[in-house]
Amino acid sequence: MPLYRKRIIFYSLFTLMLGAIAVFSLAYYQMRNIGEIKVIAIKKLEELTRRKVEIGDAEMDIVRGLSIRLKDVSIKSRLAEEPELRARSVWVVVRLLPLLRKQVEVKKLLFKEHLSEWFAMPRGD
């Protein structure tokens, strides 16, 4: 194989690797401000479920893909006194590309040590 083909292959692979590193670095930078993502996630969950959502702490992790670990999560109806769902730990595996647009798109949820009491109110609340 001529030398110029080897250079083209090498530079192409090198450019591809630099691009992948740049995308992951940008995603890590977005998730570094985990407090902002936590607020966005709470607002979106409350909007979707029409319930009060509380999250104790949040941290970023790369164990199961790009993910956020939420600690002490509780979801309760606005009329109820006790939460309908409590979990000590929730892993939220997020999609990479929406995160670059400061949007959280969930790919997978994993609950650890959860207690739930789901029921429907007469009006569907």
Backbone as XML, in Angstrom:
<?xml version="1.0"?>
<chain id="A" units="angstrom">
  <residue number="1" name="MET">
    <atom name="N" x="0.855" y="-1.174" z="0.000"/>
    <atom name="CA" x="0.000" y="0.000" z="0.000"/>
    <atom name="C" x="0.901" y="1.237" z="0.000"/>
  </residue>
  <residue number="2" name="PRO">
    <atom name="N" x="0.637" y="2.170" z="-0.910"/>
    <atom name="CA" x="1.462" y="3.373" z="-0.981"/>
    <atom name="C" x="1.377" y="4.194" z="0.303"/>
  </residue>
  <residue number="3" name="LEU">
    <atom name="N" x="2.377" y="5.014" z="0.513"/>
    <atom name="CA" x="2.497" y="5.814" z="1.733"/>
    <atom name="C" x="1.358" y="6.828" z="1.869"/>
  </residue>
  <residue number="4" name="TYR">
    <atom name="N" x="0.906" y="7.438" z="0.756"/>
    <atom name="CA" x="-0.148" y="8.445" z="0.852"/>
    <atom name="C" x="-1.475" y="7.827" z="1.303"/>
  </residue>
  <residue number="5" name="ARG">
    <atom name="N" x="-1.776" y="6.582" z="0.985"/>
    <atom name="CA" x="-3.011" y="5.924" z="1.454"/>
    <atom name="C" x="-2.939" y="5.680" z="2.953"/>
  </residue>
  <residue number="6" name="LYS">
    <atom name="N" x="-1.782" y="5.284" z="3.438"/>
    <atom name="CA" x="-1.623" y="5.080" z="4.880"/>
    <atom name="C" x="-1.824" y="6.378" z="5.632"/>
  </residue>
  <residue number="7" name="ARG">
    <atom name="N" x="-1.308" y="7.464" z="5.085"/>
    <atom name="CA" x="-1.493" y="8.773" z="5.727"/>
    <atom name="C" x="-2.963" y="9.178" z="5.735"/>
  </residue>
  <residue number="8" name="ILE">
    <atom name="N" x="-3.651" y="8.944" z="4.626"/>
    <atom name="CA" x="-5.082" y="9.294" z="4.552"/>
    <atom name="C" x="-5.867" y="8.489" z="5.592"/>
  </residue>
  <residue number="9" name="ILE">
    <atom name="N" x="-5.605" y="7.213" z="5.697"/>
    <atom name="CA" x="-6.291" y="6.370" z="6.682"/>
    <atom name="C" x="-5.970" y="6.830" z="8.096"/>
  </residue>
  <residue number="10" name="PHE">
    <atom name="N" x="-4.687" y="7.104" z="8.357"/>
    <atom name="CA" x="-4.278" y="7.545" z="9.690"/>
    <atom name="C" x="-4.952" y="8.861" z="10.059"/>
  </residue>
  <residue number="11" name="TYR">
    <atom name="N" x="-4.903" y="9.851" z="9.176"/>
    <atom name="CA" x="-5.501" y="11.152" z="9.466"/>
    <atom name="C" x="-7.024" y="11.064" z="9.576"/>
  </residue>
  <residue number="12" name="SER">
    <atom name="N" x="-7.637" y="10.205" z="8.802"/>
    <atom name="CA" x="-9.094" y="10.026" z="8.912"/>
    <atom name="C" x="-9.476" y="9.441" z="10.257"/>
  </residue>
  <residue number="13" name="LEU">
    <atom name="N" x="-8.769" y="8.398" z="10.678"/>
    <atom name="CA" x="-9.056" y="7.806" z="11.985"/>
    <atom name="C" x="-8.747" y="8.769" z="13.122"/>
  </residue>
  <residue number="14" name="PHE">
    <atom name="N" x="-7.672" y="9.518" z="12.989"/>
    <atom name="CA" x="-7.302" y="10.497" z="14.007"/>
    <atom name="C" x="-8.364" y="11.586" z="14.124"/>
  </residue>
  <residue number="15" name="THR">
    <atom name="N" x="-8.861" y="12.082" z="12.989"/>
    <atom name="CA" x="-9.914" y="13.101" z="12.991"/>
    <atom name="C" x="-11.202" y="12.558" z="13.589"/>
  </residue>
  <residue number="16" name="LEU">
    <atom name="N" x="-11.564" y="11.332" z="13.266"/>
    <atom name="CA" x="-12.755" y="10.709" z="13.824"/>
    <atom name="C" x="-12.634" y="10.567" z="15.340"/>
  </residue>
  <residue number="17" name="MET">
    <atom name="N" x="-11.471" y="10.158" z="15.806"/>
    <atom name="CA" x="-11.244" y="10.008" z="17.241"/>
    <atom name="C" x="-11.307" y="11.365" z="17.948"/>
  </residue>
  <residue number="18" name="LEU">
    <atom name="N" x="-10.729" y="12.402" z="17.351"/>
    <atom name="CA" x="-10.803" y="13.739" z="17.943"/>
    <atom name="C" x="-12.247" y="14.242" z="17.996"/>
  </residue>
  <residue number="19" name="GLY">
    <atom name="N" x="-13.025" y="13.952" z="16.966"/>
    <atom name="CA" x="-14.435" y="14.345" z="16.959"/>
    <atom name="C" x="-15.218" y="13.665" z="18.071"/>
  </residue>
  <residue number="20" name="ALA">
    <atom name="N" x="-14.977" y="12.372" z="18.271"/>
    <atom name="CA" x="-15.667" y="11.641" z="19.341"/>
    <atom name="C" x="-15.272" y="12.194" z="20.704"/>
  </residue>
  <residue number="21" name="ILE">
    <atom name="N" x="-14.014" y="12.478" z="20.897"/>
    <atom name="CA" x="-13.554" y="13.049" z="22.174"/>
    <atom name="C" x="-14.185" y="14.420" z="22.400"/>
  </residue>
  <residue number="22" name="ALA">
    <atom name="N" x="-14.305" y="15.216" z="21.339"/>
    <atom name="CA" x="-14.911" y="16.541" z="21.469"/>
    <atom name="C" x="-16.383" y="16.446" z="21.870"/>
  </residue>
  <residue number="23" name="VAL">
    <atom name="N" x="-17.129" y="15.511" z="21.277"/>
    <atom name="CA" x="-18.550" y="15.354" z="21.612"/>
    <atom name="C" x="-18.711" y="14.912" z="23.069"/>
  </residue>
  <residue number="24" name="PHE">
    <atom name="N" x="-17.921" y="13.930" z="23.510"/>
    <atom name="CA" x="-18.015" y="13.472" z="24.894"/>
    <atom name="C" x="-17.562" y="14.551" z="25.875"/>
  </residue>
  <residue number="25" name="SER">
    <atom name="N" x="-16.573" y="15.341" z="25.499"/>
    <atom name="CA" x="-16.122" y="16.432" z="26.370"/>
    <atom name="C" x="-17.206" y="17.490" z="26.516"/>
  </residue>
  <residue number="26" name="LEU">
    <atom name="N" x="-17.881" y="17.797" z="25.427"/>
    <atom name="CA" x="-18.962" y="18.778" z="25.477"/>
    <atom name="C" x="-20.122" y="18.265" z="26.327"/>
  </residue>
  <residue number="27" name="ALA">
    <atom name="N" x="-20.445" y="16.995" z="26.196"/>
    <atom name="CA" x="-21.516" y="16.407" z="27.023"/>
    <atom name="C" x="-21.115" y="16.431" z="28.497"/>
  </residue>
  <residue number="28" name="TYR">
    <atom name="N" x="-19.867" y="16.110" z="28.794"/>
    <atom name="CA" x="-19.400" y="16.153" z="30.176"/>
    <atom name="C" x="-19.468" y="17.576" z="30.714"/>
  </residue>
  <residue number="29" name="TYR">
    <atom name="N" x="-19.118" y="18.548" z="29.909"/>
    <atom name="CA" x="-19.193" y="19.945" z="30.326"/>
    <atom name="C" x="-20.633" y="20.346" z="30.640"/>
  </residue>
  <residue number="30" name="GLN">
    <atom name="N" x="-21.585" y="19.885" z="29.810"/>
    <atom name="CA" x="-22.991" y="20.194" z="30.053"/>
    <atom name="C" x="-23.478" y="19.567" z="31.354"/>
  </residue>
  <residue number="31" name="MET">
    <atom name="N" x="-23.029" y="18.339" z="31.632"/>
    <atom name="CA" x="-23.493" y="17.644" z="32.829"/>
    <atom name="C" x="-22.740" y="18.082" z="34.080"/>
  </residue>
  <residue number="32" name="ARG">
    <atom name="N" x="-21.653" y="18.807" z="33.911"/>
    <atom name="CA" x="-20.890" y="19.260" z="35.059"/>
    <atom name="C" x="-21.738" y="20.165" z="35.953"/>
  </residue>
  <residue number="33" name="ASN">
    <atom name="N" x="-22.589" y="20.941" z="35.335"/>
    <atom name="CA" x="-23.504" y="21.780" z="36.092"/>
    <atom name="C" x="-24.756" y="20.960" z="36.401"/>
  </residue>
  <residue number="34" name="ILE">
    <atom name="N" x="-24.599" y="19.985" z="37.266"/>
    <atom name="CA" x="-25.657" y="19.012" z="37.555"/>
    <atom name="C" x="-26.860" y="19.665" z="38.247"/>
  </residue>
  <residue number="35" name="GLY">
    <atom name="N" x="-26.643" y="20.747" z="38.963"/>
    <atom name="CA" x="-27.750" y="21.441" z="39.623"/>
    <atom name="C" x="-28.758" y="21.973" z="38.628"/>
  </residue>
  <residue number="36" name="GLU">
    <atom name="N" x="-28.270" y="22.518" z="37.519"/>
    <atom name="CA" x="-29.161" y="23.041" z="36.480"/>
    <atom name="C" x="-29.950" y="21.910" z="35.827"/>
  </residue>
  <residue number="37" name="ILE">
    <atom name="N" x="-29.290" y="20.792" z="35.578"/>
    <atom name="CA" x="-29.973" y="19.637" z="34.987"/>
    <atom name="C" x="-30.998" y="19.081" z="35.959"/>
  </residue>
  <residue number="38" name="LYS">
    <atom name="N" x="-30.676" y="19.095" z="37.246"/>
    <atom name="CA" x="-31.612" y="18.614" z="38.273"/>
    <atom name="C" x="-32.881" y="19.464" z="38.270"/>
  </residue>
  <residue number="39" name="VAL">
    <atom name="N" x="-32.744" y="20.782" z="38.177"/>
    <atom name="CA" x="-33.911" y="21.676" z="38.141"/>
    <atom name="C" x="-34.740" y="21.427" z="36.883"/>
  </residue>
  <residue number="40" name="ILE">
    <atom name="N" x="-34.072" y="21.258" z="35.741"/>
    <atom name="CA" x="-34.784" y="20.977" z="34.480"/>
    <atom name="C" x="-35.536" y="19.653" z="34.594"/>
  </residue>
  <residue number="41" name="ALA">
    <atom name="N" x="-34.884" y="18.638" z="35.173"/>
    <atom name="CA" x="-35.521" y="17.324" z="35.317"/>
    <atom name="C" x="-36.737" y="17.394" z="36.237"/>
  </residue>
  <residue number="42" name="ILE">
    <atom name="N" x="-36.630" y="18.125" z="37.341"/>
    <atom name="CA" x="-37.765" y="18.258" z="38.268"/>
    <atom name="C" x="-38.933" y="18.938" z="37.571"/>
  </residue>
  <residue number="43" name="LYS">
    <atom name="N" x="-38.675" y="20.025" z="36.863"/>
    <atom name="CA" x="-39.758" y="20.733" z="36.160"/>
    <atom name="C" x="-40.429" y="19.838" z="35.121"/>
  </residue>
  <residue number="44" name="LYS">
    <atom name="N" x="-39.617" y="19.101" z="34.368"/>
    <atom name="CA" x="-40.175" y="18.233" z="33.324"/>
    <atom name="C" x="-40.984" y="17.087" z="33.937"/>
  </residue>
  <residue number="45" name="LEU">
    <atom name="N" x="-40.471" y="16.480" z="35.018"/>
    <atom name="CA" x="-41.211" y="15.401" z="35.682"/>
    <atom name="C" x="-42.523" y="15.908" z="36.276"/>
  </residue>
  <residue number="46" name="GLU">
    <atom name="N" x="-42.499" y="17.088" z="36.888"/>
    <atom name="CA" x="-43.734" y="17.643" z="37.451"/>
    <atom name="C" x="-44.736" y="17.975" z="36.354"/>
  </residue>
  <residue number="47" name="GLU">
    <atom name="N" x="-44.247" y="18.448" z="35.232"/>
    <atom name="CA" x="-45.135" y="18.754" z="34.114"/>
    <atom name="C" x="-45.769" y="17.486" z="33.543"/>
  </residue>
  <residue number="48" name="LEU">
    <atom name="N" x="-44.981" y="16.434" z="33.410"/>
    <atom name="CA" x="-45.493" y="15.193" z="32.834"/>
    <atom name="C" x="-46.412" y="14.426" z="33.784"/>
  </residue>
  <residue number="49" name="THR">
    <atom name="N" x="-46.065" y="14.366" z="35.062"/>
    <atom name="CA" x="-46.843" y="13.567" z="36.007"/>
    <atom name="C" x="-47.910" y="14.363" z="36.745"/>
  </residue>
  <residue number="50" name="ARG">
    <atom name="N" x="-47.819" y="15.681" z="36.705"/>
    <atom name="CA" x="-48.703" y="16.560" z="37.480"/>
    <atom name="C" x="-48.654" y="16.218" z="38.966"/>
  </residue>
  <residue number="51" name="ARG">
    <atom name="N" x="-47.472" y="15.882" z="39.435"/>
    <atom name="CA" x="-47.237" y="15.560" z="40.836"/>
    <atom name="C" x="-46.021" y="16.322" z="41.331"/>
  </residue>
  <residue number="52" name="LYS">
    <atom name="N" x="-45.895" y="16.450" z="42.621"/>
    <atom name="CA" x="-44.763" y="17.124" z="43.247"/>
    <atom name="C" x="-43.571" y="16.177" z="43.280"/>
  </residue>
  <residue number="53" name="VAL">
    <atom name="N" x="-42.440" y="16.606" z="42.744"/>
    <atom name="CA" x="-41.236" y="15.787" z="42.671"/>
    <atom name="C" x="-40.150" y="16.432" z="43.524"/>
  </residue>
  <residue number="54" name="GLU">
    <atom name="N" x="-39.516" y="15.628" z="44.355"/>
    <atom name="CA" x="-38.413" y="16.108" z="45.186"/>
    <atom name="C" x="-37.209" y="15.196" z="44.977"/>
  </residue>
  <residue number="55" name="ILE">
    <atom name="N" x="-36.055" y="15.812" z="44.811"/>
    <atom name="CA" x="-34.808" y="15.066" z="44.631"/>
    <atom name="C" x="-33.803" y="15.583" z="45.638"/>
  </residue>
  <residue number="56" name="GLY">
    <atom name="N" x="-33.203" y="14.651" z="46.395"/>
    <atom name="CA" x="-32.244" y="15.043" z="47.414"/>
    <atom name="C" x="-30.927" y="15.511" z="46.830"/>
  </residue>
  <residue number="57" name="ASP">
    <atom name="N" x="-30.238" y="14.672" z="46.096"/>
    <atom name="CA" x="-28.924" y="14.985" z="45.561"/>
    <atom name="C" x="-28.798" y="14.355" z="44.179"/>
  </residue>
  <residue number="58" name="ALA">
    <atom name="N" x="-27.918" y="14.887" z="43.373"/>
    <atom name="CA" x="-27.695" y="14.344" z="42.028"/>
    <atom name="C" x="-26.200" y="14.347" z="41.736"/>
  </residue>
  <residue number="59" name="GLU">
    <atom name="N" x="-25.756" y="13.334" z="41.009"/>
    <atom name="CA" x="-24.362" y="13.273" z="40.598"/>
    <atom name="C" x="-24.264" y="12.601" z="39.235"/>
  </residue>
  <residue number="60" name="MET">
    <atom name="N" x="-23.221" y="12.951" z="38.498"/>
    <atom name="CA" x="-23.014" y="12.387" z="37.178"/>
    <atom name="C" x="-22.195" y="11.109" z="37.278"/>
  </residue>
  <residue number="61" name="ASP">
    <atom name="N" x="-22.477" y="10.174" z="36.372"/>
    <atom name="CA" x="-21.742" y="8.915" z="36.351"/>
    <atom name="C" x="-21.651" y="8.422" z="34.913"/>
  </residue>
  <residue number="62" name="ILE">
    <atom name="N" x="-20.649" y="7.624" z="34.635"/>
    <atom name="CA" x="-20.471" y="7.089" z="33.293"/>
    <atom name="C" x="-20.464" y="5.561" z="33.336"/>
  </residue>
  <residue number="63" name="VAL">
    <atom name="N" x="-20.958" y="4.961" z="34.417"/>
    <atom name="CA" x="-20.915" y="3.511" z="34.586"/>
    <atom name="C" x="-21.835" y="2.804" z="33.595"/>
  </residue>
  <residue number="64" name="ARG">
    <atom name="N" x="-23.077" y="3.203" z="33.511"/>
    <atom name="CA" x="-24.059" y="2.570" z="32.615"/>
    <atom name="C" x="-24.322" y="3.453" z="31.410"/>
  </residue>
  <residue number="65" name="GLY">
    <atom name="N" x="-23.294" y="3.957" z="30.797"/>
    <atom name="CA" x="-23.450" y="4.961" z="29.758"/>
    <atom name="C" x="-23.463" y="6.315" z="30.437"/>
  </residue>
  <residue number="66" name="LEU">
    <atom name="N" x="-23.804" y="7.337" z="29.734"/>
    <atom name="CA" x="-23.871" y="8.672" z="30.305"/>
    <atom name="C" x="-25.117" y="8.741" z="31.172"/>
  </residue>
  <residue number="67" name="SER">
    <atom name="N" x="-24.942" y="8.891" z="32.477"/>
    <atom name="CA" x="-26.104" y="8.802" z="33.364"/>
    <atom name="C" x="-26.002" y="9.793" z="34.513"/>
  </residue>
  <residue number="68" name="ILE">
    <atom name="N" x="-27.164" y="10.007" z="35.129"/>
    <atom name="CA" x="-27.284" y="10.850" z="36.305"/>
    <atom name="C" x="-27.840" y="9.974" z="37.415"/>
  </residue>
  <residue number="69" name="ARG">
    <atom name="N" x="-27.231" y="10.016" z="38.584"/>
    <atom name="CA" x="-27.729" y="9.263" z="39.738"/>
    <atom name="C" x="-28.436" y="10.239" z="40.665"/>
  </residue>
  <residue number="70" name="LEU">
    <atom name="N" x="-29.725" y="9.995" z="40.870"/>
    <atom name="CA" x="-30.541" y="10.822" z="41.754"/>
    <atom name="C" x="-30.709" y="10.094" z="43.079"/>
  </residue>
  <residue number="71" name="LYS">
    <atom name="N" x="-30.524" y="10.798" z="44.180"/>
    <atom name="CA" x="-30.656" y="10.185" z="45.494"/>
    <atom name="C" x="-31.880" y="10.758" z="46.199"/>
  </residue>
  <residue number="72" name="ASP">
    <atom name="N" x="-32.523" y="9.914" z="46.998"/>
    <atom name="CA" x="-33.685" y="10.305" z="47.805"/>
    <atom name="C" x="-34.757" y="10.996" z="46.960"/>
  </residue>
  <residue number="73" name="VAL">
    <atom name="N" x="-35.311" y="10.253" z="46.018"/>
    <atom name="CA" x="-36.338" y="10.765" z="45.114"/>
    <atom name="C" x="-37.713" y="10.434" z="45.681"/>
  </residue>
  <residue number="74" name="SER">
    <atom name="N" x="-38.605" y="11.407" z="45.664"/>
    <atom name="CA" x="-39.985" y="11.145" z="46.076"/>
    <atom name="C" x="-40.931" y="11.879" z="45.132"/>
  </residue>
  <residue number="75" name="ILE">
    <atom name="N" x="-42.021" y="11.185" z="44.798"/>
    <atom name="CA" x="-43.066" y="11.747" z="43.942"/>
    <atom name="C" x="-44.378" y="11.610" z="44.684"/>
  </residue>
  <residue number="76" name="LYS">
    <atom name="N" x="-45.076" y="12.729" z="44.857"/>
    <atom name="CA" x="-46.356" y="12.671" z="45.564"/>
    <atom name="C" x="-47.386" y="13.552" z="44.882"/>
  </residue>
  <residue number="77" name="SER">
    <atom name="N" x="-48.626" y="13.201" z="45.080"/>
    <atom name="CA" x="-49.724" y="13.984" z="44.549"/>
    <atom name="C" x="-49.766" y="15.312" z="45.293"/>
  </residue>
  <residue number="78" name="ARG">
    <atom name="N" x="-50.238" y="16.324" z="44.627"/>
    <atom name="CA" x="-50.289" y="17.651" z="45.264"/>
    <atom name="C" x="-51.265" y="17.666" z="46.450"/>
  </residue>
  <residue number="79" name="LEU">
    <atom name="N" x="-52.223" y="16.729" z="46.467"/>
    <atom name="CA" x="-53.197" y="16.676" z="47.551"/>
    <atom name="C" x="-52.795" y="15.721" z="48.669"/>
  </residue>
  <residue number="80" name="ALA">
    <atom name="N" x="-51.891" y="14.800" z="48.391"/>
    <atom name="CA" x="-51.505" y="13.776" z="49.372"/>
    <atom name="C" x="-50.449" y="14.307" z="50.332"/>
  </residue>
  <residue number="81" name="GLU">
    <atom name="N" x="-50.423" y="13.679" z="51.507"/>
    <atom name="CA" x="-49.410" y="14.033" z="52.499"/>
    <atom name="C" x="-48.185" y="13.150" z="52.368"/>
  </residue>
  <residue number="82" name="GLU">
    <atom name="N" x="-48.391" y="11.880" z="52.010"/>
    <atom name="CA" x="-47.292" y="10.927" z="51.872"/>
    <atom name="C" x="-46.939" y="10.728" z="50.404"/>
  </residue>
  <residue number="83" name="PRO">
    <atom name="N" x="-45.671" y="10.536" z="50.090"/>
    <atom name="CA" x="-45.278" y="10.297" z="48.692"/>
    <atom name="C" x="-45.827" y="8.981" z="48.161"/>
  </residue>
  <residue number="84" name="GLU">
    <atom name="N" x="-46.164" y="8.974" z="46.866"/>
    <atom name="CA" x="-46.630" y="7.762" z="46.201"/>
    <atom name="C" x="-45.450" y="6.890" z="45.778"/>
  </residue>
  <residue number="85" name="LEU">
    <atom name="N" x="-44.313" y="7.516" z="45.555"/>
    <atom name="CA" x="-43.113" y="6.789" z="45.163"/>
    <atom name="C" x="-41.923" y="7.385" z="45.907"/>
  </residue>
  <residue number="86" name="ARG">
    <atom name="N" x="-41.171" y="6.502" z="46.555"/>
    <atom name="CA" x="-39.919" y="6.910" z="47.206"/>
    <atom name="C" x="-38.841" y="5.946" z="46.758"/>
  </residue>
  <residue number="87" name="ALA">
    <atom name="N" x="-37.701" y="6.489" z="46.408"/>
    <atom name="CA" x="-36.579" y="5.643" z="46.013"/>
    <atom name="C" x="-35.302" y="6.228" z="46.609"/>
  </residue>
  <residue number="88" name="ARG">
    <atom name="N" x="-34.494" y="5.349" z="47.146"/>
    <atom name="CA" x="-33.222" y="5.802" z="47.712"/>
    <atom name="C" x="-32.274" y="6.242" z="46.601"/>
  </residue>
  <residue number="89" name="SER">
    <atom name="N" x="-32.326" y="5.544" z="45.466"/>
    <atom name="CA" x="-31.424" y="5.857" z="44.366"/>
    <atom name="C" x="-32.109" y="5.552" z="43.039"/>
  </residue>
  <residue number="90" name="VAL">
    <atom name="N" x="-31.981" y="6.465" z="42.090"/>
    <atom name="CA" x="-32.527" y="6.289" z="40.749"/>
    <atom name="C" x="-31.427" y="6.634" z="39.746"/>
  </residue>
  <residue number="91" name="TRP">
    <atom name="N" x="-31.146" y="5.690" z="38.846"/>
    <atom name="CA" x="-30.189" y="5.936" z="37.767"/>
    <atom name="C" x="-30.980" y="6.357" z="36.548"/>
  </residue>
  <residue number="92" name="VAL">
    <atom name="N" x="-30.625" y="7.488" z="35.974"/>
    <atom name="CA" x="-31.260" y="7.983" z="34.773"/>
    <atom name="C" x="-30.202" y="7.978" z="33.671"/>
  </residue>
  <residue number="93" name="VAL">
    <atom name="N" x="-30.331" y="7.064" z="32.723"/>
    <atom name="CA" x="-29.406" y="7.009" z="31.597"/>
    <atom name="C" x="-29.955" y="7.942" z="30.528"/>
  </residue>
  <residue number="94" name="VAL">
    <atom name="N" x="-29.157" y="8.938" z="30.158"/>
    <atom name="CA" x="-29.632" y="9.978" z="29.240"/>
    <atom name="C" x="-29.013" y="9.803" z="27.864"/>
  </residue>
  <residue number="95" name="ARG">
    <atom name="N" x="-29.690" y="10.355" z="26.876"/>
    <atom name="CA" x="-29.182" y="10.350" z="25.504"/>
    <atom name="C" x="-28.187" y="11.506" z="25.353"/>
  </residue>
  <residue number="96" name="LEU">
    <atom name="N" x="-27.161" y="11.275" z="24.582"/>
    <atom name="CA" x="-26.062" y="12.222" z="24.477"/>
    <atom name="C" x="-26.408" y="13.469" z="23.669"/>
  </residue>
  <residue number="97" name="LEU">
    <atom name="N" x="-26.944" y="13.328" z="22.482"/>
    <atom name="CA" x="-27.155" y="14.475" z="21.605"/>
    <atom name="C" x="-28.154" y="15.502" z="22.139"/>
  </residue>
  <residue number="98" name="PRO">
    <atom name="N" x="-29.295" y="15.102" z="22.712"/>
    <atom name="CA" x="-30.182" y="16.124" z="23.289"/>
    <atom name="C" x="-29.530" y="16.875" z="24.453"/>
  </residue>
  <residue number="99" name="LEU">
    <atom name="N" x="-28.623" y="16.219" z="25.152"/>
    <atom name="CA" x="-27.945" y="16.866" z="26.268"/>
    <atom name="C" x="-27.106" y="18.045" z="25.792"/>
  </residue>
  <residue number="100" name="LEU">
    <atom name="N" x="-26.583" y="17.966" z="24.591"/>
    <atom name="CA" x="-25.798" y="19.068" z="24.047"/>
    <atom name="C" x="-26.670" y="20.299" z="23.788"/>
  </residue>
  <residue number="101" name="ARG">
    <atom name="N" x="-27.983" y="20.095" z="23.621"/>
    <atom name="CA" x="-28.931" y="21.194" z="23.449"/>
    <atom name="C" x="-29.575" y="21.587" z="24.776"/>
  </residue>
  <residue number="102" name="LYS">
    <atom name="N" x="-28.996" y="21.135" z="25.896"/>
    <atom name="CA" x="-29.494" y="21.377" z="27.259"/>
    <atom name="C" x="-30.898" y="20.829" z="27.448"/>
  </residue>
  <residue number="103" name="GLN">
    <atom name="N" x="-31.151" y="19.655" z="26.872"/>
    <atom name="CA" x="-32.404" y="18.943" z="27.065"/>
    <atom name="C" x="-32.060" y="17.585" z="27.651"/>
  </residue>
  <residue number="104" name="VAL">
    <atom name="N" x="-32.920" y="17.110" z="28.526"/>
    <atom name="CA" x="-32.714" y="15.793" z="29.122"/>
    <atom name="C" x="-33.696" y="14.829" z="28.484"/>
  </residue>
  <residue number="105" name="GLU">
    <atom name="N" x="-33.182" y="13.846" z="27.774"/>
    <atom name="CA" x="-34.008" y="12.811" z="27.153"/>
    <atom name="C" x="-33.584" y="11.478" z="27.760"/>
  </residue>
  <residue number="106" name="VAL">
    <atom name="N" x="-34.514" y="10.825" z="28.429"/>
    <atom name="CA" x="-34.211" y="9.621" z="29.197"/>
    <atom name="C" x="-34.231" y="8.394" z="28.292"/>
  </residue>
  <residue number="107" name="LYS">
    <atom name="N" x="-33.194" y="7.587" z="28.417"/>
    <atom name="CA" x="-33.116" y="6.334" z="27.674"/>
    <atom name="C" x="-33.518" y="5.167" z="28.570"/>
  </residue>
  <residue number="108" name="LYS">
    <atom name="N" x="-33.187" y="5.248" z="29.868"/>
    <atom name="CA" x="-33.466" y="4.147" z="30.788"/>
    <atom name="C" x="-33.540" y="4.676" z="32.218"/>
  </residue>
  <residue number="109" name="LEU">
    <atom name="N" x="-34.439" y="4.104" z="33.028"/>
    <atom name="CA" x="-34.545" y="4.415" z="34.457"/>
    <atom name="C" x="-34.313" y="3.142" z="35.256"/>
  </residue>
  <residue number="110" name="LEU">
    <atom name="N" x="-33.463" y="3.204" z="36.252"/>
    <atom name="CA" x="-33.206" y="2.071" z="37.134"/>
    <atom name="C" x="-33.444" y="2.510" z="38.574"/>
  </residue>
  <residue number="111" name="PHE">
    <atom name="N" x="-34.384" y="1.853" z="39.256"/>
    <atom name="CA" x="-34.706" y="2.193" z="40.636"/>
    <atom name="C" x="-33.998" y="1.243" z="41.588"/>
  </residue>
  <residue number="112" name="LYS">
    <atom name="N" x="-33.542" y="1.765" z="42.718"/>
    <atom name="CA" x="-32.925" y="0.944" z="43.752"/>
    <atom name="C" x="-33.622" y="1.265" z="45.069"/>
  </residue>
  <residue number="113" name="GLU">
    <atom name="N" x="-34.054" y="0.225" z="45.749"/>
    <atom name="CA" x="-34.749" y="0.351" z="47.043"/>
    <atom name="C" x="-35.900" y="1.342" z="46.944"/>
  </residue>
  <residue number="114" name="HIS">
    <atom name="N" x="-36.917" y="0.964" z="46.183"/>
    <atom name="CA" x="-38.061" y="1.859" z="46.027"/>
    <atom name="C" x="-39.293" y="1.305" z="46.731"/>
  </residue>
  <residue number="115" name="LEU">
    <atom name="N" x="-40.158" y="2.206" z="47.116"/>
    <atom name="CA" x="-41.425" y="1.889" z="47.741"/>
    <atom name="C" x="-42.469" y="2.725" z="47.022"/>
  </residue>
  <residue number="116" name="SER">
    <atom name="N" x="-43.492" y="2.072" z="46.475"/>
    <atom name="CA" x="-44.470" y="2.841" z="45.718"/>
    <atom name="C" x="-45.892" y="2.475" z="46.115"/>
  </residue>
  <residue number="117" name="GLU">
    <atom name="N" x="-46.750" y="3.467" z="46.017"/>
    <atom name="CA" x="-48.179" y="3.306" z="46.280"/>
    <atom name="C" x="-48.922" y="4.088" z="45.213"/>
  </residue>
  <residue number="118" name="TRP">
    <atom name="N" x="-49.048" y="3.527" z="44.036"/>
    <atom name="CA" x="-49.719" y="4.223" z="42.948"/>
    <atom name="C" x="-51.210" y="3.900" z="42.959"/>
  </residue>
  <residue number="119" name="PHE">
    <atom name="N" x="-51.998" y="4.915" z="42.857"/>
    <atom name="CA" x="-53.442" y="4.744" z="42.748"/>
    <atom name="C" x="-53.990" y="5.952" z="41.993"/>
  </residue>
  <residue number="120" name="ALA">
    <atom name="N" x="-55.186" y="5.793" z="41.449"/>
    <atom name="CA" x="-55.805" y="6.883" z="40.679"/>
    <atom name="C" x="-56.872" y="7.566" z="41.533"/>
  </residue>
  <residue number="121" name="MET">
    <atom name="N" x="-56.835" y="8.875" z="41.500"/>
    <atom name="CA" x="-57.861" y="9.664" z="42.160"/>
    <atom name="C" x="-59.087" y="9.676" z="41.235"/>
  </residue>
  <residue number="122" name="PRO">
    <atom name="N" x="-60.271" y="9.964" z="41.747"/>
    <atom name="CA" x="-61.462" y="9.956" z="40.905"/>
    <atom name="C" x="-61.346" y="10.842" z="39.659"/>
  </residue>
  <residue number="123" name="ARG">
    <atom name="N" x="-60.668" y="11.986" z="39.770"/>
    <atom name="CA" x="-60.531" y="12.881" z="38.615"/>
    <atom name="C" x="-59.304" y="12.538" z="37.771"/>
  </residue>
  <residue number="124" name="GLY">
    <atom name="N" x="-58.515" y="11.567" z="38.164"/>
    <atom name="CA" x="-57.323" y="11.199" z="37.414"/>
    <atom name="C" x="-56.075" y="11.899" z="37.885"/>
  </residue>
  <residue number="125" name="ASP">
    <atom name="N" x="-56.131" y="12.607" z="39.021"/>
    <atom name="CA" x="-54.947" y="13.310" z="39.561"/>
    <atom name="C" x="-53.963" y="12.346" z="40.145"/>
  </residue>
</chain>
